[in-house]
Amino acid sequence: MDYQGRLNPESKQEVLARVEAEAGKKSTDSKKKKALIQDVRILLSVCEKQFPNASFSVKSRVSNGDLNLTLRVSGEAADPEKTDSFRYIRDLFEWRYENGENIYTCRFSLYNTTWKSITFSWNYVKQHKHLLIFAVTCQMISAFLGVAAPIVSARIIRAYANNEAWRVMYIAFAILVIQLLRNLFLVVSNQGYNRMYTKTLTALENDLVRGVLQMQSKCLDENGSGLFIQRLTGDTGRIASGFNSLADMVTQILSYAGILIAMFIVSPAVCLFVIMMMAVQSFMEIFRTEQLRKDDKEFRKANEKFYGLTGEMVRGSKDIKLLNSEDDFSGELGERIAEANGKRLFMQKRSWVLKLFRWEVGEFGSFLMIALLAYLISEQIVIPSTALVLYNYYADLGPNAVKFFGSFMEFLADFNLSNERVQELLNEREFPREHFGTRELENPQGEIRFDDVTFAYDHEDPEHPGRNILEHLSFTIPAGKTAAIVGRSGCGKTTTFNLIDKLYEADSGKVMLDGVDIRELSRDAVRGNITVVSQSPYIFNMSVRDNLKLIKPDLSEEEMREVCRLACIDEDIEKMTDGYDTIIGEGGVNLSGGQRQRLAIARAMIRNTRIILFDEATSALDNVTQAYIQEAIDNMRKGRTVVLVAHRLSTVMNADQIMYMQDGKILDQGTHEEMLKTCPPYRTLAEMEGSASSENSE
């Protein structure tokens, strides 16, 4: 598709219609086509906004299952890294500037191909190609010996017919040696493949884990855990074993080729008939496996939903019980189980029905083979002993070869689907990664500054922008000071924290650390200097000691006990059954809310960062526990920039700077005493909290 025009709504719709038509000819995956049109529409809309009515051209071509699109727009250079309107769609394309034109090149996957799957897998296998070469060499030797066996076996029938006893013994001994060597080389090759499989699987799983951890928070929020678990644990194994399976199948193909050669030597006409019958059944298998691939894709999607809800059931079982929602949750889970198993049943049913047709054709072929041999014997074209050899060959080859072909096609369908699902996880367009700069902070101090920051969670689509959570937000928190952000729920407090820690990026304006735009800083410069203690910190299902050593593997006993003392949790740990070696359950289920908060504070102390963010760290805690946590926070304040988000003003009264946030803006700021005088909403919160405290004391 080639198109030229000027950037306006009419030309944009024309391009979208042409791209959709071109994609529709090549792909039946409605989800992929919808995502493709959405991405192209967003790219064109952003270009239209940046270069209104500029001349542009579009070229697109489909190759190897991908639609390759090149967009050229006349105008000044608009580097996506430096242009706000482009920054959030930079994962869609590659950009360069030539001869007064901004050139955007994109590649959209319409469907997966076997070649793409093999190429992707080879990127991991080639790291251990010495093992592959060794295993393939041994397997090829085994395969050639397998080809030789039926050819040599054909001679033994003639030796029997000619009553050549010694010749029979020589041939039998040759067959014995061939089979012994074949089995030996087969076992050795399998050992090589197993080692290669293990190494390939390890590398692939490590890449996927890193990829998931580097994904934008939005991706993790929008997709259930079942999607990642299924692809990390199931699909990776199928990919890693792909070359092993391919090599085994090549060996089997060579064995069948040996039988066909032997048949051709005995009777070319019968060999041709067998090939024709196998071809008919093979086309039937191609159709069956194509339907199987489509059904399997739907089944895996349903299975991901089931696995995701199962994970939530395990993690939230306590809340389910306390809400007395066992029946409701079981009903929802039962529906997902029924949906997944129903799709599996439909997949298997259709596959077996199509297998039945292929079997019936195979049985009809066997009948025709017997009839053909009977005719050849009656016409004295072949002798009965030769006919028997040919029939035995067909019995070994015909049904088994077609069955093997069906298995081979199932393997390819499964292999391609697993590759497609894993490649999606590694595809930055479908699962965008976080982007960091390269600049480091040589001597971090901890100053935080927001300069005219605006942010909405749904910002990518310029035609349907989301509601701004923060609007033209500006403030400065000096290094080494304690600041607090207060305000009603939904005013943007937690979002502010998310921008400071770069879980999300500002749509416009700047977030700066020590005067440097956070977008220019490396991952270590940002995350290595900031620690967040959230309202519900995640505690891992290991011992207290191991939870702390996750932060610092070489943590000494003295350091561990000191940070726990400063976090006011040392006495609680020592009362536990196994002390610091006590297993505390998934999510810290065996700890109270206050204990989880204090253990999270101990982890923060181990990191010893210049900036510490507390997001509702004392919410929903009793006064005694809040006092412990307040003491732990006070122990951390010296020499650090501490930022608190809290509903309780008692937690933030001693802060050097308090900011009252409303509708994504700072309404007023100052000390506690100053805010009581100048900020009516803050004073109202203080009065309400004071009234509540009085009632509780009474």
C-alpha positions in Angstrom: 0.0 0.0 0.0 1.3 3.4 -1.0 -0.3 6.7 -0.1 0.6 10.4 -0.2 -1.3 13.4 1.1 -1.5 15.9 3.9 -2.1 15.2 7.5 -5.8 15.8 8.3 -8.7 13.7 9.6 -9.8 12.7 6.1 -6.4 11.4 4.9 -5.9 9.7 8.3 -9.1 7.7 7.8 -8.1 6.8 4.3 -4.8 5.4 5.4 -6.4 3.4 8.3 -9.0 1.9 5.9 -6.2 0.8 3.5 -4.0 -0.7 6.3 -7.0 -2.5 7.7 -7.9 -4.0 4.3 -4.3 -5.0 3.7 -4.0 -6.7 7.2 -7.4 -8.4 6.7 -6.1 -10.2 3.6 -3.3 -11.8 5.6 -4.6 -12.3 9.1 -7.7 -13.7 10.7 -6.7 -12.7 14.2 -9.2 -10.0 15.0 -7.4 -9.0 18.2 -4.1 -8.4 16.4 -5.8 -6.5 13.6 -7.6 -4.3 16.1 -4.4 -3.6 18.0 -2.6 -2.8 14.6 -5.3 -0.3 13.6 -5.3 1.3 17.1 -1.5 1.7 17.0 -1.4 3.2 13.5 -4.3 5.5 14.4 -2.5 6.8 17.5 0.8 7.3 15.5 -1.1 9.3 12.8 -3.0 11.3 15.4 0.2 12.3 17.2 1.8 13.3 13.9 -1.3 15.3 12.9 -1.1 17.1 16.2 2.6 17.8 15.9 2.6 18.6 12.1 -0.9 19.8 11.2 -1.6 19.6 7.5 2.0 18.6 6.7 2.7 16.5 3.6 3.2 12.9 4.4 3.5 9.5 2.7 2.9 5.9 3.9 4.2 2.6 2.5 3.3 -0.8 3.9 4.3 -4.3 2.9 3.4 -7.7 4.4 6.4 -10.1 4.7 6.9 -13.2 6.8 3.7 -12.6 8.8 4.6 -8.9 9.6 3.2 -5.7 8.2 6.1 -3.3 7.7 5.0 0.3 7.6 7.1 3.5 6.8 5.6 6.9 7.5 7.4 10.0 6.2 6.3 13.5 7.5 7.7 16.8 6.3 8.7 19.2 9.0 11.3 20.0 11.7 12.9 17.2 13.5 10.8 15.8 16.3 12.9 13.5 18.4 10.5 11.2 20.3 12.8 11.3 23.3 12.5 15.1 23.5 9.0 15.7 22.2 6.3 15.2 24.9 3.5 14.2 22.4 5.6 11.4 21.0 7.3 10.1 24.2 4.5 7.7 25.2 4.3 6.0 21.8 8.0 5.7 21.2 7.7 1.9 21.5 5.6 1.9 18.4 8.4 2.9 15.9 12.0 3.7 15.1 12.7 7.3 14.2 15.2 9.1 12.0 15.4 12.5 10.3 16.6 12.8 6.7 16.2 15.5 4.1 13.6 17.5 6.0 11.5 14.5 6.8 10.7 12.6 10.0 10.8 8.9 9.1 8.9 6.5 11.3 9.3 2.8 10.7 7.1 0.2 12.4 6.7 -3.5 12.2 3.4 -5.1 13.3 3.1 -8.9 13.7 -0.1 -10.1 12.0 0.5 -13.8 12.4 3.3 -16.2 13.4 5.2 -18.3 11.0 7.3 -21.4 11.5 10.3 -19.5 10.2 9.8 -16.7 12.8 9.5 -19.4 15.5 12.7 -21.1 14.4 14.5 -17.8 14.2 13.4 -16.7 17.6 14.3 -20.1 19.2 17.7 -20.1 17.4 18.6 -16.9 19.2 18.7 -19.0 22.4 19.9 -22.3 21.0 22.9 -20.8 19.2 24.4 -19.9 22.6 25.0 -23.7 23.0 25.5 -24.6 19.4 28.4 -26.9 20.2 26.0 -29.1 22.0 23.5 -28.9 19.1 26.2 -29.8 16.6 27.3 -32.8 18.7 23.7 -34.0 19.2 22.8 -33.5 15.6 25.9 -35.4 14.4 25.1 -38.3 16.6 21.5 -38.3 15.5 22.3 -38.1 11.8 24.6 -41.1 12.2 21.7 -42.9 14.0 19.3 -41.8 11.2 21.6 -43.1 8.4 21.9 -46.4 10.2 18.1 -46.4 10.5 17.9 -45.9 6.7 20.4 -48.7 6.1 18.5 -51.2 8.2 15.3 -51.6 6.0 17.5 -51.6 2.8 19.6 -54.4 4.2 16.5 -56.2 5.6 15.0 -56.3 2.0 17.9 -58.6 1.0 17.2 -61.2 3.7 13.8 -62.1 2.1 15.6 -62.9 -1.2 18.2 -64.9 0.7 15.4 -67.0 2.4 13.7 -67.5 -1.0 17.0 -68.7 -2.6 17.7 -71.0 0.4 21.0 -69.2 1.1 21.4 -69.9 4.9 24.9 -68.5 5.3 23.9 -65.4 3.4 20.9 -65.0 5.8 23.3 -65.2 8.8 25.7 -62.6 7.3 22.8 -60.2 6.7 21.3 -60.9 10.2 24.7 -60.1 11.8 24.9 -56.9 9.7 21.5 -55.8 10.9 22.4 -56.6 14.5 25.5 -54.4 14.3 23.6 -51.6 12.6 20.8 -51.6 15.2 23.2 -51.7 18.1 25.2 -48.7 16.8 22.0 -46.9 15.9 20.7 -47.2 19.5 24.0 -46.1 21.0 24.2 -43.0 18.8 20.5 -42.2 19.6 21.1 -42.3 23.3 24.2 -40.2 23.1 22.4 -37.6 20.9 19.5 -37.5 23.4 21.9 -36.7 26.2 23.3 -33.8 24.2 19.8 -32.5 23.5 18.8 -32.8 27.1 21.8 -30.6 28.2 21.0 -28.1 25.5 17.3 -28.0 26.5 18.2 -27.3 30.1 20.6 -24.4 29.2 18.2 -23.0 26.6 15.2 -23.1 29.0 17.3 -21.4 31.7 18.3 -18.5 29.4 14.8 -18.1 28.0 13.1 -18.1 31.5 15.7 -15.6 32.8 15.0 -13.2 29.9 11.3 -13.5 30.4 11.6 -12.8 34.2 13.8 -9.7 33.5 11.3 -8.6 30.8 8.3 -8.9 33.2 10.1 -7.0 35.9 11.0 -4.2 33.4 7.5 -3.8 32.1 5.6 -0.6 32.6 3.4 -0.7 35.7 0.3 -0.3 33.5 1.0 -3.7 31.8 1.2 -5.5 35.1 -1.9 -3.7 36.3 -4.0 -4.6 33.2 -3.0 -8.3 32.9 -3.7 -11.0 35.4 -0.9 -13.1 36.9 -2.2 -16.2 35.1 -1.0 -14.8 31.8 2.6 -14.5 33.0 2.6 -17.7 35.0 1.3 -19.8 32.0 3.8 -18.3 29.6 6.8 -18.5 31.9 6.2 -22.1 33.0 4.5 -23.8 30.0 5.3 -22.0 26.8 9.0 -21.6 27.5 9.4 -25.4 27.9 7.8 -26.1 24.6 10.2 -23.6 22.9 13.3 -24.9 24.6 12.5 -28.5 23.5 11.7 -27.3 19.9 15.0 -28.2 18.3 15.2 -31.5 20.2 11.7 -32.4 18.8 12.6 -31.2 15.3 15.8 -33.3 15.3 13.9 -36.4 16.4 11.3 -35.8 13.7 14.0 -35.4 11.1 15.5 -38.7 12.2 12.0 -40.4 11.8 11.6 -38.8 8.4 14.9 -40.3 7.3 13.8 -43.7 8.6 10.6 -43.5 6.6 12.6 -42.3 3.6 14.7 -45.5 3.9 11.6 -47.6 3.8 10.3 -45.7 0.7 13.7 -46.2 -1.0 13.5 -50.0 -0.2 9.9 -50.1 -1.7 11.0 -48.3 -4.8 13.8 -50.7 -5.3 11.4 -53.6 -5.1 8.4 -52.0 -7.0 8.3 -48.4 -8.2 4.6 -48.7 -9.1 3.6 -49.7 -5.5 5.9 -47.0 -4.1 4.1 -44.4 -6.1 0.7 -45.7 -4.9 1.8 -45.5 -1.3 3.1 -41.9 -1.7 -0.3 -40.9 -3.2 -2.3 -42.4 -0.3 0.0 -40.7 2.2 -0.3 -37.4 0.4 -4.1 -37.5 0.7 -4.0 -38.3 4.4 -1.3 -35.7 5.0 -3.5 -32.9 3.5 -6.3 -34.0 5.9 -3.8 -33.7 8.8 -2.8 -30.2 7.7 -6.5 -29.1 7.9 -6.9 -30.8 11.3 -3.9 -29.2 12.9 -4.8 -25.8 11.6 -8.2 -26.1 13.4 -6.4 -27.5 16.4 -4.1 -24.4 16.5 -7.0 -22.0 16.5 -8.9 -24.0 19.2 -5.7 -24.3 21.4 -5.2 -20.6 21.3 -8.7 -20.0 22.7 -8.2 -22.7 25.3 -4.9 -21.2 26.5 -6.6 -17.8 26.9 -9.3 -19.3 29.0 -6.8 -21.2 31.0 -4.9 -18.0 31.8 -8.0 -16.5 33.3 -8.5 -19.6 35.4 -4.8 -19.6 36.6 -5.0 -15.9 37.4 -8.1 -16.2 39.5 -6.6 -19.3 41.2 -3.6 -17.2 42.2 -5.8 -14.5 43.6 -7.8 -17.1 45.5 -4.7 -18.4 47.3 -3.4 -14.9 48.1 -6.8 -13.6 49.2 -8.2 -16.7 50.8 -8.4 -15.0 54.2 -10.4 -12.1 52.9 -12.7 -14.5 51.0 -13.5 -16.3 54.3 -14.0 -13.1 56.3 -16.4 -11.8 53.7 -18.2 -15.1 53.8 -17.8 -15.2 50.0 -16.7 -18.8 49.6 -19.7 -19.7 47.5 -19.6 -16.6 45.3 -15.9 -17.1 44.7 -16.2 -20.8 44.1 -19.0 -20.0 41.6 -16.8 -17.6 39.7 -13.9 -19.9 39.7 -16.2 -22.8 38.7 -17.3 -20.8 35.7 -13.7 -20.2 34.6 -12.9 -23.8 35.1 -15.9 -24.8 33.0 -15.0 -22.3 30.3 -11.4 -23.6 30.1 -12.3 -27.3 30.2 -15.2 -26.7 27.8 -12.8 -25.2 25.3 -10.4 -28.1 25.8 -13.2 -30.5 25.3 -14.3 -28.8 22.1 -10.7 -28.7 20.8 -10.2 -32.5 21.5 -13.7 -33.4 20.1 -13.1 -31.6 16.8 -9.5 -33.0 16.5 -10.7 -36.6 17.1 -13.6 -36.3 14.6 -11.1 -35.1 12.0 -8.7 -37.9 13.0 -11.6 -40.4 12.4 -12.0 -39.2 8.8 -8.3 -39.6 8.3 -8.3 -43.1 9.8 -11.1 -44.2 7.6 -9.3 -43.0 4.5 -6.2 -44.9 5.7 -8.3 -48.1 6.1 -9.6 -47.6 2.6 -6.0 -47.2 1.5 -5.0 -50.5 3.1 -7.9 -52.2 1.3 -6.7 -50.8 -2.0 -3.1 -51.8 -1.2 -4.2 -55.4 -0.7 -6.2 -55.3 -3.9 -3.3 -53.8 -5.9 -0.9 -56.5 -4.6 -3.4 -59.3 -5.5 -3.7 -57.9 -9.0 0.1 -57.7 -9.4 0.4 -61.3 -8.3 -2.3 -62.5 -10.6 -0.6 -60.7 -13.5 2.7 -62.3 -12.4 4.3 -58.9 -12.1 5.5 -59.7 -8.6 5.9 -63.0 -6.8 4.1 -63.7 -3.5 7.2 -63.3 -1.4 7.9 -59.9 -2.8 4.3 -58.9 -2.3 4.6 -59.9 1.3 7.7 -57.7 1.7 5.8 -54.8 0.1 2.8 -55.3 2.3 4.9 -55.4 5.5 6.7 -52.2 4.4 3.3 -50.6 3.9 2.0 -51.8 7.3 5.1 -50.2 8.9 5.0 -47.1 6.8 1.5 -46.1 5.8 -0.5 -45.6 9.0 2.6 -44.8 11.1 4.0 -42.2 8.7 0.7 -40.4 8.4 0.3 -40.6 12.2 3.8 -39.2 12.5 3.0 -36.4 10.0 0.0 -35.5 12.1 2.1 -35.4 15.3 4.6 -33.3 13.4 2.0 -30.8 12.4 0.6 -30.7 15.9 4.1 -30.0 17.2 4.5 -27.2 14.7 1.2 -25.7 15.7 2.0 -25.9 19.4 5.6 -24.7 18.8 4.4 -21.7 16.8 1.7 -20.8 19.3 4.1 -21.0 22.3 6.6 -18.8 20.3 3.9 -16.3 19.5 2.8 -16.0 23.2 6.4 -15.7 24.5 7.4 -13.2 21.8 4.4 -11.1 22.8 5.8 -10.8 26.3 9.1 -9.7 24.9 7.5 -7.4 22.4 7.8 -3.8 23.7 4.8 -2.7 21.7 2.4 -5.2 23.3 4.0 -5.1 26.7 5.9 -1.8 26.8 9.1 -1.5 28.9 10.1 1.2 31.3 12.6 3.7 29.8 15.5 5.2 31.7 18.3 7.6 30.7 22.0 7.1 31.2 22.9 10.0 33.6 24.1 9.2 37.1 24.0 11.2 40.3 27.5 11.2 41.6 26.7 12.7 45.0 22.9 12.3 45.6 21.5 14.8 48.1 17.7 14.0 47.9 16.1 17.2 46.6 12.7 16.5 44.9 11.1 19.1 42.6 8.0 19.0 40.5 7.9 21.7 37.7 4.4 22.3 36.1 3.7 18.5 36.0 0.5 17.2 34.4 -0.4 13.5 34.3 -3.3 11.2 33.3 -3.2 7.4 33.5 -4.8 7.1 30.0 -2.6 9.4 28.1 -1.5 7.3 25.0 -4.5 8.0 22.9 -4.6 11.7 21.8 -8.2 11.4 20.6 -9.5 9.9 23.9 -7.3 11.4 26.6 -7.9 10.3 30.2 -8.8 12.6 33.1 -5.8 14.5 34.5 -4.9 13.3 38.0 -2.3 15.9 38.4 -2.6 19.4 36.8 0.3 21.8 36.5 1.7 20.6 39.8 4.8 22.4 41.2 6.6 22.1 44.5 10.1 21.6 45.9 11.2 19.4 48.8 14.7 20.4 50.0 17.2 17.7 50.5 17.3 16.2 54.0 13.9 17.5 55.0 10.7 15.7 55.9 7.7 16.7 53.9 4.1 15.4 54.0 1.3 15.4 51.4 -2.2 15.3 52.7 -5.6 15.5 51.2 -8.8 13.6 50.5 -8.8 10.2 48.7 -8.3 10.5 44.9 -6.6 13.9 45.0 -3.3 12.6 43.5 -1.1 11.8 46.5 -0.2 8.2 45.5 0.1 9.3 41.9 2.7 11.8 43.0 4.7 9.0 44.6 4.4 6.9 41.4 6.0 9.8 39.4 8.8 10.3 41.9 9.8 6.6 41.7 9.2 6.6 37.9 6.6 3.9 37.9 4.9 6.3 35.5 6.1 9.3 33.6 4.7 12.8 33.5 2.7 13.8 30.4 4.2 17.3 30.6 6.4 19.2 32.9 9.4 17.8 34.8 10.0 15.7 37.8 13.6 16.4 39.0 15.9 14.8 41.5 18.8 17.1 42.6 17.8 19.4 39.8 18.1 16.7 37.1 15.1 15.7 34.9 14.2 12.1 36.1 13.9 11.1 32.4 17.6 11.6 32.0 18.6 9.5 35.0 19.5 5.8 34.9 17.5 3.1 36.6 20.1 3.0 39.5 20.1 6.7 39.8 16.3 6.7 40.4 15.5 3.4 42.1 18.8 3.1 43.8 18.3 6.3 45.7 14.6 6.0 46.5 12.9 3.5 48.9 9.1 3.3 49.1 7.2 1.9 52.0 3.7 1.3 50.8 0.4 1.0 52.6 0.4 -2.8 52.0 4.0 -3.8 51.6 4.6 -7.2 50.0 6.4 -9.6 52.3 7.7 -12.8 50.7 7.0 -16.3 51.8 10.3 -16.9 53.4 11.9 -16.4 56.8 12.4 -12.9 58.3 16.1 -13.3 57.7 15.7 -14.2 54.0 13.3 -11.3 53.5 15.9 -8.9 54.7 18.7 -10.6 52.8 16.8 -10.1 49.6 17.9 -6.4 49.9 21.5 -7.2 50.9 22.7 -10.8 50.5 25.8 -10.2 52.6 23.8 -8.7 55.5 25.5 -9.5 58.8 23.7 -10.7 62.0 24.6 -7.4 63.7 23.3 -5.2 60.9 20.1 -7.3 60.8 19.4 -7.0 64.5 20.2 -3.2 64.4 17.8 -2.3 61.6 15.1 -4.4 63.3 15.7 -2.6 66.5 15.4 0.8 64.8 12.3 -0.4 63.0 10.8 -1.3 66.5 10.1 -4.9 65.4 13.1 -6.8 67.1 11.1 -7.8 70.2 8.2 -9.2 68.1 10.7 -11.3 66.0 12.4 -12.7 69.0 9.0 -13.9 70.4 8.4 -15.9 67.2 8.8 -19.7 67.3 12.1 -19.7 65.3 13.1 -16.0 65.7 14.7 -14.6 62.6 14.3 -17.9 60.9 10.5 -18.0 61.2 8.7 -18.5 57.9 6.1 -15.7 57.7 3.9 -16.9 54.9 3.0 -15.6 51.5 2.4 -11.8 51.6 3.4 -11.9 55.3 0.1 -13.6 56.2 1.4 -14.6 59.6 2.2 -11.0 60.6 -0.1 -8.3 61.8 -0.5 -5.1 59.7 1.8 -3.2 61.9 4.4 -5.9 61.9 4.4 -6.0 58.1 4.9 -2.2 58.0 7.7 -2.3 60.5 9.5 -5.2 58.6 9.1 -3.1 55.4 10.7 -0.2 57.3 13.6 -2.5 58.3 14.1 -3.4 54.6 14.1 0.3 53.8 16.8 1.0 56.4 19.0 -1.8 54.9 18.8 0.0 51.5 20.0 3.2 53.2 18.8 5.4 50.4 18.8 9.2 50.4 15.0 9.4 49.7 12.3 7.4 51.5 8.6 7.6 50.6 5.9 6.5 53.0 2.6 5.9 51.3 -0.1 5.7 54.0 2.3 3.7 56.2 0.1 4.2 59.3 -3.3 3.9 57.8 -5.8 1.6 59.6 -3.4 0.9 62.5 -4.2 1.3 66.2 -2.6 4.1 68.2 0.0 1.9 69.9 1.2 0.4 66.6 1.1 3.9 65.0 3.4 5.1 67.8 5.9 2.3 67.1 5.9 3.1 63.3 6.2 6.8 64.1 9.2 6.1 66.2 10.7 4.0 63.4 10.1 6.8 60.9 11.8 9.3 63.3 14.8 6.9 63.5 15.2 7.1 59.7 14.8 10.9 59.2 18.3 12.0 60.0 20.2 12.9 56.9 17.5 11.7 54.5 14.7 13.2 52.5 11.5 11.7 53.9 8.1 12.2 52.2 4.9 11.1 53.9 1.4 10.5 52.4 -1.1 10.1 55.3 -4.7 10.6 56.2 -3.8 10.9 59.9 -2.4 14.4 60.6 -0.8 13.1 63.8 1.6 11.2 61.6 2.7 14.4 59.7 2.4 17.1 62.4 6.2 17.2 62.9 7.1 17.4 59.2 9.2 20.3 58.1 6.8 20.9 55.2 3.2 20.0 54.8 1.4 20.3 51.4 -2.4 20.1 51.1 -3.4 18.6 47.8 -6.7 19.0 46.1 -7.7 18.0 42.5 -4.2 17.3 41.5 -2.8 20.7 42.7 -1.1 22.0 45.9 -3.7 24.2 47.5 -1.4 25.4 50.3 1.8 24.4 52.1 3.7 25.2 55.3 4.3 23.8 58.8 1.5 22.3 60.8 0.9 25.6 62.7 1.0 27.6 59.6 -1.5 25.3 57.8 -4.0 25.5 60.6 -4.0 29.3 60.1 -3.9 29.6 56.3 -5.5 26.4 54.9 -9.2 25.9 55.8 -9.5 22.3 54.4 -6.4 21.3 56.4 -7.9 22.9 59.5 -11.1 21.0 58.9 -9.2 17.7 58.7 -7.4 18.5 62.0 -10.7 19.4 63.7 -12.3 16.1 62.5 -9.4 14.1 63.7 -9.4 15.9 67.0 -13.1 15.1 67.5 -12.6 11.5 66.6 -9.7 11.2 69.1 -11.9 12.8 71.8 -14.7 10.3 71.2 -12.3 7.4 71.2 -10.8 8.5 74.5 -14.2 8.8 76.1 
